[in-house]
């Protein structure tokens, strides 16, 4: 019997993700941000042709299992990178720069009793050369940083599978899809400055170093709808350093928060309850219960937050959001 499964990642540049002088090309319309990829991945090649992502990592694995003994007799994998492109516009003229893929890194399958694990790294250089300072002559190099993701897929003799993203460049944003094409997790942090300064040479998987991927679960449909309302309500934007508190338990407050980038820890009475990443909405219970903050929200990583007064959002939707958070926090303690 043959069992198979897959995992895919799409990497894209969200709006407001670029910082520093490099924003000028985007703000002037010379380059473009990307709209969010779909929630369900159906035709990845069509998305690539439509310039909807910067690069993709597709890992497909299979195992052969002896029907009588249940032992794994053979295995294999396929897939690899799909590099996108970058279109630069100047008035009526436009030029498309193809991204440059580097050799895929595929580790030997790790066989362990009743399972086989596949690990694959893909990526390359972004489409447009970018200047960066170096310590030696000519002191500036016109070479874009590297982007990548590292995916892990484990297949079991009983037909189960586990898949995740275990490594990734700090930029751009990476979304991960399961065997059914369903969006299942996201990178929690897109750090443009760190990526732009350091993602070269030995600081990449093609040198001697990967970067651990910080992945978070996908926000709910309710959070997605509420976030659209929040962003249309003239939000206040806030930045937090790692370890900094957004709110403290017991503090007064009536703002609701949307995580744009980074990871926030929910802590109550000194107990860590849950962690939330981009797309999650928090802070509604102080408004609904007309009291102080029921928990502290602390930045695990540098964070960007959007906030509005809770009264700008539908109360029934906030009540539904609060019910979901209570269930999640209880599950974390079990």
N, C-alpha and C positions, 0 to 999 in steps of 0.2 A: 504494500500500500504506500502511496506517495502522499505526503503532507506538504503544503506550501503556504507561504505567507509573504507579506511585504511591508515595507515602511518607506515613506517618502518625505522629504522636506523641501519646502519652497522658501526662498530667501528674497526679501523685498525691502524697499526703502519707504517707511511711512512718512507722512507729512511731519514737519518740524523735527525730524531726526538729525538733520545736519547742523553742525555748530561751527562758529568761526567764519573765517573769510570764505570757506568753501560753500557757504550758503548763498553767496552772491549769484552763482550760476543758476541755482534753483529758483531764487527769488526773482531773477530777471527773466525766467522762462527759457533759459538756454538749455537746462537739463530739467528732468521731471522726477517728482516723487511717484510712488506707485499706489494705486488703489489697493485696498486689502484683497488678498486672494479669496477664493470662494470657500465656504464652509465644507463643501464636498468636492473632492478632486475627481473630475470625470475625464477630461481630455487635456493632459499636461502639455502635449505638443501644441495644441491650439492656444494655450495660455502663453507658451514661449513665443510663438509667432506673433501674438498680439502685444508682446513686450510687457507682460504682466508680472514678471519676476526677473531677478538678476541671475540666479542660478538655482538648480535643483539637484537633489541627491535621491536617487531611486535604488533601493536595495530589495531584491527579490531572492528568497531562499527556498530550498526544498530538501526533503529527506525521504529516503526509501526505508520502510519498516517491514521486517519479516512478519507476515501475518501469524505464524505459528509461535514464534519465540518473543515477538515484540521488540526485538533488537534492531538498531539502526544499521543498515547495511551499506548505505551510500548517501552522499549529500552533495549539494552544489549551490552556487548562487550566480546571479546575473544582475544586470543593471549598471548604473554608473552615473556620470554627471551629465547634466544638460545646462549649457552655458547660455545666458541671455545676451542682451546687447544694450548699449546706451546710445540714444539719439540726441545729438546736440543741434539746437535750432538757433539760427542767426537771421532774423528777418524772414524773408521768404525761403531761405536756404536751410537745408537740414542734412546732416551727415550722421550715419549710423556706424558706431564703433563696436565690432564684435569683441566680446570678452574672450580672454585667453585662458583655456583650461589647462591645469597641470595634471600630470599622471595620477589616475585614481590609486589610492592606497587601499588594497584589499588584504587583510590579514588571513593567514591560514585558518580554516574553520577550527573552532575549539570544540572537540568532542569530549563529552563527560557523561558516561553511562547512558542515560536515556535522553540526552539532549545534544544539540549542536548549536554553537553560537557563531554568527557571522558579524564581522565589523568592517565597515567601509567608510573611508574618508574621500570626499571629492571637493573640488573648488578650483580657484585660479585667481586671475587678476581681473579687476573691473575693467569695463570697456574703454574708459578715457584715462590717459596718463595724468597723474597728479603730482605736483611739486611737493617735495619734502626736504627738510634740512638734514644734512649729515655732517659728521665731524671732520671729514677729509675732503680734499678737493674732488669735485668742483663745488662742494658745500651744498649744492642742491641737486637732487636727482628727480628726473621726470619719470617716475615709476609708481604705478598704483599699488596700494597695499593688497594683501591677499585675503580672500574670503573662503570659508569652508564650513562644512558640517561633518560630523562623525556619527554614524548611525550604528546601532546594535540591534540585531534580530536573533532571537533564540527560538528554535523549534524543538518540540518535545515529541517523543515517540507516541504519546497518547493523543496527539493532534493539537495540543495547546501551543500557544506562541506568546512571546513577550518581546516588545520592541520599544526602544527609546532613543533619544538623542543624547549621546554621552560627551560630545565635544563640539565646539563651534567657535567661529570668530566672534568677537564682541560686536560686530556690525556686519551686515544689516540685521533686520528682524528675521527670525527663522520660525516658520510654522511647520508642524509635523502631522502627517496623515497616516492612518492605519491601513490595514489590508483592504478594507471596504471603501477607502478613499475619504473617510471621515476625519475631520480635524480633531485631534485629541490633545495636543499640547503646544505650547508656545515658548520661545525663549523669553526669559524674564527681564533681560536687560540688553538694551542696544546702546553701547558706549562708543560713540563716534570718536571722541578724542583719544581714548586708549587705543582703539583700532588704528586710527590714522597715524599715530606715533610709533606703534610697536609691531604691527602685523607684517613683518618682513623677515626674510632669511631664517635664522635659527629659531625665531619665535613663532614658528608655524609647524604643522605636521610634516612638511617637506624638509624642515630642519631637524630639530629634535624636541619639539614642544607643541603640545595641543593645549587648548584652553577648555577647562571643564565647562560643560553646558549647564546653565541654570534654567531649568524648565519649570513651567507652571501649567496648571490645568486651564482648560478653556472656559471662558465666562459663559453664563447661561444666556438664553434668548431674552429673558427679562432684563438682565444687565445690559445687553446690547441695545435694547429699545430705550432703557433709561439713560444710557450714556449718550445716545443721540439727542435726547431732550436736554440733558445737562450741558452738552457742548453748544447747543443753540441758545442757552440762557445766559450768555455773557459770563462765563466762569472766571474765577480768579485762579491763576496758575501759581503753583508753589514748587520749590525744589528742596529736597532733603538730602543731607549727607548720611552715609551709612551710620547707624546707631542713633540718629536723631529721631525724636518723637514728633509725630504729627499731632496727636492729642494724647493726653494722659487720662487714665481712669479717674472719674469723678469730676473732671473739668466740665464747665458749662459749654454749650455749643449747639448749634442747629444746622451746621453745614453737612452736606453729603459729599463724599469724595470719590473721584474716579482715578484709578491708577493708570497713568499714561505710559509709564516706563518704570521698571524696577520691581522690587518685592517688598511688601509690608508684612510685618509680624503682628498678629493679634495676641495680646497678653492680658490676662485677667487675674488679679490677686497673685501676681508673680508667676502664673502658670502659662506656658506657651500653648495657645489653642489651635492656631492655624496660620498659614502663610498664603498670601494672595499676590497675584501678578497682574500684568497689563490687562485691562478690560474689566477688572473687578470693581465693584462699587461697595463702599463701606460708610459707616457713620450714621445710618438712618435711625438707629434705636434711641439715641438721645432725643431726637425730635418726636418720635412716636410715643415715647414713655414720659415726655415732658420732664426729664431729669438730666443728670449729668451723664457724661460718657460712661458706658457700661464696661469699656475695656480700653486699654492703651493700644495705639497703633504706632509701631516703631519700624523705621527703615532698616531692612536687612542689607540692602544695597543702596547706592544713590538712586533717588526716585524723582520723578516728575508727576505732580498731582494736579488735577483740576477740581475745583470746589464751587458749589453753589448752595444757596440757602435751600433747605429741604422743602420749604413751602412752595418752591417753584415746580416741584414734581408731584405727580398724582399720589395721594395718600394710600390708595388701595395697592398701588404698585410697590410702594415702600414697605407696606405691611407684608406683602408676599416675599419681598427681598429679605426682610427680617426673619421670616419663618425659615427660609432656606439657610440663613446664617446660623440659626440656632441648631438646626439639624447637623450642619457641617461641624460646628464646634463640639457637639456631643460625640460625633463620630471620631473626631481627633483624640478624644480622651479615652475611648473604648480600647 
